[in-house]
Amino acid sequence: MSNKKEKIALVLSGGGSRGAYEAGVWQALTELGIDIDIVTGASVGAINGAMVCQGDLDLTVSLWREIETHMIFDVPKDSQPIDYAKEIIINGGAGVSGLKELLEKYIDEEKIRRSPVEYGLVIVERSNLKPHYFFKKDIPKGRLVDYILASSSVFPAIHPYEIDGVEYIDGGYADVLPIGLALKKNPAKVIAVKLNAIGILRYDAIRKTRHLKTIESAWNLGSTLVFDPRNSRRIMQLGYLDTMKAFKILDGKYFTFAKRDFSKWDLMLADACAHILGLDPTIIYSKASFIPRIAQAVEDSRKEVDEAFEAFKKIKIRHVHVAEVIQDIKSLTSPRAMCLIIAENLKERGLDSMYMSRTALTLIPEQVNAARFLVKNNLI
C-alpha cells in the first residue's frame, strides 16, 4: 500500500474586491486541516494564491480587513464612481502604484520560491489576447510582483502592465478560473473558488477534472472595483461559511445552520424563510437561536403586513385566477409581506389554500416555502 499523499489543488478565480471571499475559504480549509499542494489563480486569485503559497493566512485576513479602494488605485481617498470613470476616459484606466506598494510589502518572493506549494498564474497579452501561463519556476527571479500585477490589470479600468516591452492585461480575459493550469501538476482533487466576475470560464478544463469541488456564494458579493472593509469582512465570513457547508460541516444554502438541526425538507423551508425575512447570512444558526429571530422578524413586519392586507382585500374581489392574484400582490407589496399574507392563508385553509396550487408553487416557490415554515413552527 502506498503512503504517498494525494495532491490537492486550490484554484482561485479573478474578481477584484470579491477576493476577500477567497481569504475566508482559505481560513476554513486551514481549520479543516486541508493542506494545499498546488494553487493557481487569475487576477486577485493570483494575489491570494501567492499568499497561500507563502502560508501567511493571518496576514492575508488582516490585509483584507483593512484594504480600501484608494489604497489600490491612483485616485483620491474620498473618490466617487465618477472619479474612476474620469480616470478610465482621460488616462486609459487608473494607475495601480498603490497596489504595487502593497504587493511589494506583503509578497515575500523568496518565501514563495522556497515553499513546497506549487504556485501558478495567468496573464494575457493586450495586443492579441493570447494567454500565458506560468508557474513560479518559470518567472524570472525578482519579477514575481510584476507578473502578479500583470495578471491583475483589469483593462480598461486599470492600465495594462508592461513587462519587457509587452503590455499585459488581466488573466481573466482568457481564463478567469485557471483549473487547466492546476491540472498540469496532476492533482488528485481540485477545490475551485468562483467569484462570478466577468471573465472567460474554460469549461473544457472543468469537464476534465475528475474530483472537483466548487465553492461559490449564493449572495451578491458586491462591486469588483470597490474595496470596502465592511463588505470585505462580510464576504470573508461568507467564504468561510460556504466552505464549511461544501465540506458538510454545516448546513444551508443562503444561510448557515448547525448540522442536523433541521431535516433536509425543513432546512429548505428555513433557508427560504430567512432569505425572505432578511436575516443576517453571516451568522451560524442553531434551531434554538433561529426560531426567535424569525419570530422577531415577523413582529417587525407587522405594520407592513397590515397595510398589505388592506390592499389584498381589494384585489381578491377583482380576480378569480391565482396567477392574477399573485401578480397583483407582487406589485403592491414586498416579498416579506407577501410571505406573511400567504402564511395567514395557509394557516386558515391548509392544503385547500390557493397558494398550494401548482401555479403558486411555480410562480412564488420561495415565498410559499417561507410561509410553510412559519405555519409549521407556529410563528404566525
C-alpha positions as CSV (number, residue, x, y, z in Angstrom):
1,M,0.0,0.0,0.0
2,S,1.3,3.4,-1.0
3,N,1.6,6.1,1.7
4,K,2.0,8.8,-0.9
5,K,-0.2,11.8,-0.2
6,E,-2.8,12.8,-2.8
7,K,-2.1,16.3,-4.1
8,I,-4.8,18.9,-3.6
9,A,-5.1,21.9,-5.8
10,L,-6.8,25.2,-4.9
11,V,-7.9,27.3,-7.9
12,L,-8.8,30.9,-7.2
13,S,-10.9,33.0,-9.5
14,G,-10.5,36.6,-10.5
15,G,-13.0,39.1,-9.2
16,G,-11.3,42.2,-7.7
17,S,-12.5,43.2,-4.3
18,R,-14.5,39.9,-4.1
19,G,-11.2,38.3,-3.4
20,A,-11.9,38.7,0.3
21,Y,-14.3,35.7,-0.1
22,E,-11.3,33.6,-1.1
23,A,-9.5,34.6,2.1
24,G,-12.5,33.2,4.0
25,V,-12.4,30.0,2.0
26,W,-8.7,29.5,2.8
27,Q,-9.4,30.2,6.5
28,A,-12.0,27.4,6.6
29,L,-9.7,25.0,4.7
30,T,-7.0,25.7,7.2
31,E,-9.3,24.9,10.1
32,L,-10.4,21.7,8.4
33,G,-6.8,20.6,8.2
34,I,-6.8,20.6,4.4
35,D,-3.3,21.2,3.1
36,I,-2.9,22.8,-0.3
37,D,-0.2,21.4,-2.6
38,I,-0.9,23.4,-5.7
39,V,-2.5,26.9,-6.0
40,T,-3.3,28.7,-9.2
41,G,-5.1,32.0,-9.8
42,A,-6.1,34.8,-12.1
43,S,-6.2,38.5,-11.2
44,V,-7.0,38.8,-7.5
45,G,-6.8,35.0,-7.4
46,A,-3.1,35.3,-8.3
47,I,-2.6,37.7,-5.4
48,N,-4.4,35.4,-2.9
49,G,-2.7,32.4,-4.4
50,A,0.7,34.0,-3.7
51,M,-0.3,34.4,0.0
52,V,-1.5,30.8,0.1
53,C,1.9,29.7,-1.2
54,Q,3.6,31.9,1.5
55,G,1.4,30.3,4.1
56,D,0.5,33.7,5.6
57,L,-3.1,33.3,6.5
58,D,-3.3,35.8,9.3
59,L,-1.5,38.4,7.2
60,T,-4.0,37.9,4.4
61,V,-7.0,38.2,6.6
62,S,-5.7,41.4,8.2
63,L,-5.0,42.8,4.8
64,W,-8.5,42.2,3.5
65,R,-10.0,43.7,6.7
66,E,-8.2,47.0,6.1
67,I,-7.8,47.5,2.4
68,E,-9.7,50.3,0.7
69,T,-10.2,51.5,-2.8
70,H,-7.8,54.4,-2.6
71,M,-5.0,52.0,-1.4
72,I,-5.3,50.1,-4.7
73,F,-6.0,52.6,-7.5
74,D,-4.4,56.0,-8.1
75,V,-7.4,58.0,-7.1
76,P,-8.1,60.4,-4.1
77,K,-9.2,58.8,-0.8
78,D,-12.8,60.0,-1.0
79,S,-13.3,59.3,-4.7
80,Q,-16.7,58.6,-6.1
81,P,-17.5,56.2,-9.0
82,I,-17.4,59.3,-11.4
83,D,-13.8,59.8,-10.5
84,Y,-12.9,56.3,-11.7
85,A,-14.8,56.9,-14.9
86,K,-12.8,60.1,-15.5
87,E,-9.5,58.1,-14.9
88,I,-10.6,55.5,-17.4
89,I,-11.7,58.0,-20.1
90,I,-8.8,60.5,-19.7
91,N,-5.9,58.2,-18.8
92,G,-7.0,54.9,-20.3
93,G,-7.5,53.4,-16.9
94,A,-6.5,54.0,-13.3
95,G,-2.9,53.5,-12.2
96,V,-2.1,50.9,-9.6
97,S,1.0,52.2,-7.8
98,G,-0.8,51.7,-4.5
99,L,-1.4,48.1,-5.3
100,K,2.2,47.7,-6.3
101,E,3.4,49.1,-3.0
102,L,1.1,46.7,-1.1
103,L,2.3,43.7,-3.0
104,E,5.9,44.6,-2.5
105,K,5.2,45.0,1.2
106,Y,3.2,41.7,1.6
107,I,4.5,39.4,-1.0
108,D,7.7,37.6,0.0
109,E,9.1,36.3,-3.2
110,E,11.9,34.2,-1.6
111,K,9.4,32.6,0.8
112,I,7.2,31.7,-2.2
113,R,10.1,30.2,-4.1
114,R,11.1,28.1,-1.1
115,S,7.6,26.9,-0.4
116,P,6.7,23.3,-1.3
117,V,3.4,24.6,-2.7
118,E,3.3,24.9,-6.5
119,Y,2.1,28.3,-7.5
120,G,0.8,29.4,-10.9
121,L,-0.9,32.3,-12.6
122,V,-2.2,33.5,-16.0
123,I,-1.6,36.8,-17.8
124,V,-2.9,37.9,-21.2
125,E,-1.2,39.9,-24.0
126,R,-3.1,43.0,-24.7
127,S,-2.4,43.1,-28.4
128,N,-3.8,39.6,-29.3
129,L,-5.5,38.4,-26.1
130,K,-3.1,35.4,-26.0
131,P,-2.9,33.8,-22.6
132,H,0.5,33.0,-21.0
133,Y,0.6,30.5,-18.1
134,F,3.4,30.5,-15.6
135,F,4.4,28.5,-12.5
136,K,6.8,30.2,-10.1
137,K,9.8,28.4,-11.5
138,D,9.1,30.0,-14.9
139,I,9.0,33.5,-13.6
140,P,12.4,35.4,-13.6
141,K,13.7,36.0,-10.2
142,G,12.9,39.4,-8.8
143,R,9.9,39.8,-11.1
144,L,7.1,37.9,-9.3
145,V,5.3,41.0,-8.2
146,D,5.4,42.3,-11.8
147,Y,3.7,39.1,-13.1
148,I,1.0,39.3,-10.3
149,L,0.3,42.9,-11.3
150,A,0.0,41.9,-14.9
151,S,-2.5,39.2,-14.0
152,S,-4.5,41.8,-12.0
153,S,-4.6,44.6,-14.6
154,V,-8.4,44.7,-15.4
155,F,-8.2,46.8,-18.6
156,P,-9.8,49.3,-19.3
157,A,-10.5,50.0,-15.6
158,I,-6.7,49.7,-15.0
159,H,-3.8,50.5,-17.2
160,P,-2.2,47.5,-18.9
161,Y,1.0,46.3,-17.2
162,E,4.2,46.3,-19.2
163,I,6.8,43.5,-18.9
164,D,9.9,43.6,-21.1
165,G,8.2,45.9,-23.6
166,V,5.0,43.9,-23.9
167,E,1.6,45.1,-22.5
168,Y,-0.4,42.5,-20.4
169,I,-3.9,42.6,-19.0
170,D,-5.9,40.7,-16.5
171,G,-5.7,36.9,-16.7
172,G,-9.5,36.7,-16.5
173,Y,-9.7,37.8,-20.1
174,A,-8.5,34.3,-21.1
175,D,-9.0,32.1,-18.1
176,V,-10.7,33.6,-15.0
177,L,-10.6,30.2,-13.1
178,P,-7.4,28.5,-14.3
179,I,-8.2,24.9,-13.5
180,G,-6.3,23.7,-16.6
181,L,-3.1,25.2,-15.2
182,A,-3.6,23.3,-11.9
183,L,-4.2,20.1,-13.8
184,K,-0.7,20.2,-15.3
185,K,0.6,19.3,-11.8
186,N,-1.7,16.2,-11.7
187,P,-3.7,16.9,-8.5
188,A,-6.0,14.1,-7.2
189,K,-8.6,16.7,-6.1
190,V,-9.3,20.3,-7.1
191,I,-11.1,22.9,-5.0
192,A,-12.2,25.8,-7.2
193,V,-13.4,29.1,-5.8
194,K,-15.7,31.1,-8.2
195,L,-16.3,34.8,-7.6
196,N,-18.8,35.0,-10.5
197,A,-17.0,38.0,-12.0
198,I,-16.6,38.9,-15.7
199,G,-14.1,36.7,-17.5
200,I,-13.7,33.6,-19.7
201,L,-14.5,30.3,-18.0
202,R,-12.8,27.3,-19.5
203,Y,-15.5,24.6,-19.4
204,D,-13.2,22.1,-21.2
205,A,-10.9,22.1,-18.1
206,I,-13.9,21.8,-15.8
207,R,-15.1,18.8,-17.6
208,K,-11.7,17.1,-17.5
209,T,-11.5,17.5,-13.7
210,R,-12.5,14.2,-12.1
211,H,-12.7,15.3,-8.4
212,L,-13.8,18.9,-8.4
213,K,-15.4,20.7,-5.5
214,T,-16.6,24.2,-6.4
215,I,-17.2,26.8,-3.8
216,E,-19.2,29.9,-4.7
217,S,-21.7,32.3,-2.9
218,A,-25.4,32.3,-3.4
219,W,-25.2,36.1,-2.5
220,N,-24.1,39.1,-4.5
221,L,-20.5,39.8,-3.3
222,G,-20.5,43.4,-4.4
223,S,-18.7,45.6,-6.9
224,T,-15.4,44.2,-8.1
225,L,-13.8,47.6,-8.2
226,V,-14.9,49.0,-4.8
227,F,-12.7,47.9,-1.8
228,D,-14.8,48.5,1.3
229,P,-13.5,46.9,4.6
230,R,-17.1,46.3,5.8
231,N,-18.0,44.4,2.7
232,S,-14.7,42.6,2.8
233,R,-15.3,41.3,6.3
234,R,-18.9,40.3,5.3
235,I,-17.8,38.3,2.3
236,M,-14.8,36.8,4.0
237,Q,-17.2,35.3,6.5
238,L,-19.5,34.1,3.7
239,G,-16.5,32.4,2.1
240,Y,-15.7,30.7,5.4
241,L,-19.3,29.5,5.9
242,D,-19.7,28.3,2.3
243,T,-16.6,26.2,2.6
244,M,-17.8,24.6,5.8
245,K,-21.1,23.9,4.0
246,A,-19.3,22.5,1.0
247,F,-17.5,20.0,3.2
248,K,-20.7,19.1,5.1
249,I,-19.7,20.6,8.4
250,L,-22.6,23.0,8.4
251,D,-26.0,23.0,6.5
252,G,-27.8,25.5,4.4
253,K,-27.8,27.4,1.0
254,Y,-28.2,31.1,1.5
255,F,-27.9,30.8,5.3
256,T,-25.9,28.6,7.6
257,F,-27.3,26.2,10.1
258,A,-25.8,23.8,12.7
259,K,-25.5,20.3,11.3
260,R,-28.7,18.2,11.6
261,D,-30.7,20.8,13.5
262,F,-33.2,20.6,10.7
263,S,-34.4,17.8,8.4
264,K,-33.5,18.2,4.7
265,W,-37.0,19.4,4.0
266,D,-37.2,21.8,6.9
267,L,-33.8,23.1,6.1
268,M,-35.1,24.2,2.6
269,L,-38.1,25.9,4.3
270,A,-35.9,27.6,6.9
271,D,-33.4,28.8,4.3
272,A,-36.3,30.3,2.3
273,C,-37.8,31.9,5.4
274,A,-34.6,33.5,6.4
275,H,-34.0,34.8,2.9
276,I,-37.4,36.3,2.5
277,L,-37.4,37.9,6.0
278,G,-33.9,39.4,5.6
279,L,-31.9,37.7,8.4
280,D,-28.1,38.1,8.6
281,P,-26.4,35.5,6.4
282,T,-23.0,35.7,8.2
283,I,-24.3,34.0,11.4
284,I,-24.4,30.3,12.2
285,Y,-27.9,29.5,13.3
286,S,-28.9,26.7,15.6
287,K,-32.6,25.8,15.7
288,A,-32.8,27.3,19.2
289,S,-31.4,30.7,18.0
290,F,-33.1,30.7,14.6
291,I,-36.8,30.4,15.7
292,P,-36.7,33.5,18.0
293,R,-35.0,35.6,15.2
294,I,-37.7,34.6,12.7
295,A,-40.4,35.5,15.3
296,Q,-38.8,38.9,15.8
297,A,-38.7,39.5,12.0
298,V,-42.4,38.6,11.8
299,E,-43.2,41.0,14.5
300,D,-41.1,43.8,12.9
301,S,-43.0,43.3,9.7
302,R,-46.5,43.5,11.3
303,K,-47.3,47.1,10.2
304,E,-46.2,46.4,6.6
305,V,-48.4,43.3,6.6
306,D,-51.4,45.1,7.9
307,E,-51.1,47.6,5.1
308,A,-50.7,44.8,2.6
309,F,-53.8,43.0,3.9
310,E,-55.9,46.1,3.1
311,A,-54.7,46.1,-0.4
312,F,-55.2,42.3,-0.6
313,K,-58.9,42.6,0.3
314,K,-59.5,44.7,-2.7
315,I,-57.7,42.6,-5.3
316,K,-59.3,39.4,-4.0
317,I,-62.6,40.7,-5.2
318,R,-61.3,41.7,-8.7
319,H,-59.6,38.4,-9.7
320,V,-60.6,34.7,-9.9
321,H,-57.3,33.3,-11.3
322,V,-54.5,32.5,-8.9
323,A,-51.8,33.9,-11.2
324,E,-53.6,37.2,-11.4
325,V,-53.9,37.5,-7.7
326,I,-50.2,36.7,-7.2
327,Q,-49.2,39.3,-9.8
328,D,-51.3,42.0,-8.1
329,I,-49.9,41.1,-4.6
330,K,-46.3,41.2,-6.0
331,S,-46.9,44.6,-7.5
332,L,-48.4,46.0,-4.3
333,T,-46.1,44.8,-1.6
334,S,-42.7,43.3,-0.7
335,P,-41.8,39.6,-0.8
336,R,-41.7,39.7,3.1
337,A,-45.2,41.0,3.4
338,M,-46.4,38.6,0.7
339,C,-44.9,35.7,2.6
340,L,-46.8,36.6,5.7
341,I,-50.1,37.0,3.8
342,I,-49.5,33.6,2.3
343,A,-48.8,32.2,5.8
344,E,-52.1,33.6,7.2
345,N,-53.9,31.9,4.3
346,L,-52.1,28.6,4.7
347,K,-52.9,28.6,8.4
348,E,-56.6,29.2,7.8
349,R,-57.1,27.0,4.7
350,G,-54.3,24.4,4.9
351,L,-54.0,22.3,1.7
352,D,-57.1,24.0,0.2
353,S,-55.2,27.3,0.1
354,M,-54.8,28.7,-3.4
355,Y,-51.1,29.1,-2.6
356,M,-50.7,25.3,-2.5
357,S,-51.7,25.2,-6.2
358,R,-49.2,24.3,-8.9
359,T,-49.4,27.8,-10.2
360,A,-48.4,29.4,-6.9
361,L,-45.6,26.9,-6.3
362,T,-44.3,27.7,-9.8
363,L,-44.5,31.4,-9.6
364,I,-43.5,32.1,-6.0
365,P,-41.9,28.9,-4.6
366,E,-39.7,30.8,-2.1
367,Q,-42.5,32.8,-0.6
368,V,-44.6,29.7,-0.2
369,N,-41.8,27.7,1.4
370,A,-41.1,30.5,3.8
371,A,-44.8,30.7,4.7
372,R,-44.9,26.9,5.2
373,F,-42.0,27.3,7.7
374,L,-43.9,30.0,9.6
375,V,-47.1,27.9,9.9
376,K,-45.3,24.7,10.7
377,N,-43.5,26.4,13.6
378,N,-46.5,28.4,14.9
379,L,-44.8,31.7,14.1
380,I,-47.9,33.3,12.5
